[in-house]
């Protein structure tokens, strides 16, 4: 099924406006010359950790320790991510490298 051109353009327009608003709204609500509310500063400190925790739970929710591989590739990847992060203190390197390493493990060593 293909969309008529007006519907496709409307979807693109709504997506563009929503993206622009999510980028611009923080600058409009919290201009540089005004003090940022304490609650927003608190959220800025705790939300990154909460997001990583939520992603960790999401990624590990379907791991079965009673079937083949027994969660070994996931455990090895988690240990690798942790070690690289403690070593380099770079989230992009640790998560990106750990993801690539995990994919290599499941494609080359733990494939069924």
C-alpha positions as CSV (number, residue, x, y, z in Angstrom):
1,X,0.0,0.0,0.0
2,X,1.4,3.4,-0.9
3,X,0.4,6.7,0.7
4,X,-1.0,9.5,-1.4
5,X,1.5,12.4,-1.7
6,X,-0.4,14.7,0.6
7,X,-0.4,12.1,3.4
8,X,3.3,11.5,3.0
9,X,4.0,15.2,3.1
10,X,1.8,15.6,6.2
11,X,3.7,12.9,8.0
12,X,7.0,14.5,7.1
13,X,5.8,17.9,8.2
14,X,4.5,16.6,11.6
15,X,7.7,14.7,12.2
16,X,9.8,17.7,11.3
17,X,7.8,20.0,13.6
18,X,7.9,17.5,16.5
19,X,11.7,17.1,16.1
20,X,12.2,20.8,16.0
21,X,10.1,21.4,19.1
22,X,11.9,18.7,21.1
23,X,15.2,20.3,20.2
24,X,14.1,24.0,20.7
25,X,11.7,23.7,23.7
26,X,14.5,23.3,26.4
27,X,16.1,26.5,25.2
28,X,12.8,28.3,25.2
29,X,11.8,27.0,28.7
30,X,15.2,27.5,30.2
31,X,17.0,30.5,28.7
32,X,20.7,31.0,29.5
33,X,20.1,34.1,31.6
34,X,17.7,32.4,34.0
35,X,18.6,30.0,36.7
36,X,17.7,26.4,35.9
37,X,15.3,24.9,38.4
38,X,16.8,22.4,40.9
39,X,14.4,19.6,39.8
40,X,15.7,19.9,36.2
41,X,19.3,19.8,37.4
42,X,18.4,16.7,39.5
43,X,16.8,15.0,36.5
44,X,20.0,15.8,34.4
45,X,22.0,13.9,37.0
46,X,19.9,10.8,37.5
47,X,18.2,10.2,34.2
48,X,21.3,9.0,32.3
49,X,21.8,6.2,34.9
50,X,18.1,5.3,34.9
51,X,18.2,5.1,31.1
52,X,21.2,2.8,31.2
53,X,19.5,0.6,33.8
54,X,16.3,0.4,31.8
55,X,18.3,-0.5,28.7
56,X,20.1,-3.2,30.6
57,X,16.9,-4.7,31.9
58,X,15.4,-4.6,28.4
59,X,18.4,-6.2,26.8
60,X,18.6,-9.0,29.4
61,X,14.9,-9.8,29.8
62,X,14.8,-12.6,27.3
63,X,18.2,-14.3,28.3
64,X,17.6,-17.9,29.2
65,X,20.1,-19.6,31.4
66,X,18.6,-23.1,30.8
67,X,19.1,-23.2,27.0
68,X,22.3,-23.3,25.0
69,X,24.7,-20.5,25.5
70,X,23.3,-20.1,29.0
71,X,23.6,-16.3,28.7
72,X,27.4,-16.5,28.2
73,X,27.6,-14.1,25.2
74,X,25.6,-11.6,27.2
75,X,27.7,-12.0,30.3
76,X,30.9,-11.8,28.3
77,X,29.7,-8.6,26.5
78,X,28.6,-7.0,29.8
79,X,32.0,-7.7,31.4
80,X,33.7,-6.3,28.3
81,X,31.6,-3.2,28.3
82,X,32.3,-2.7,32.0
83,X,36.0,-3.2,31.6
84,X,36.3,-0.9,28.6
85,X,34.3,1.8,30.4
86,X,36.4,1.6,33.6
87,X,39.5,1.7,31.4
88,X,38.6,4.5,29.0
89,X,35.6,6.3,30.7
90,X,34.0,6.7,27.3
91,X,30.4,5.7,27.0
92,X,30.3,5.6,23.2
93,X,33.4,3.4,23.0
94,X,32.3,1.0,25.8
95,X,28.6,0.6,24.6
96,X,29.5,0.7,20.9
97,X,32.5,-1.6,21.2
98,X,30.5,-3.9,23.5
99,X,27.7,-4.1,21.0
100,X,30.0,-5.0,18.2
101,X,31.8,-7.5,20.4
102,X,28.4,-9.1,21.3
103,X,27.4,-9.4,17.7
104,X,30.7,-11.1,16.9
105,X,30.2,-13.5,19.8
106,X,26.6,-14.5,18.8
107,X,27.4,-14.7,15.0
108,X,30.7,-16.5,15.1
109,X,31.0,-18.4,18.4
110,X,27.6,-19.0,19.9
111,X,25.5,-19.5,16.7
112,X,23.3,-22.6,16.7
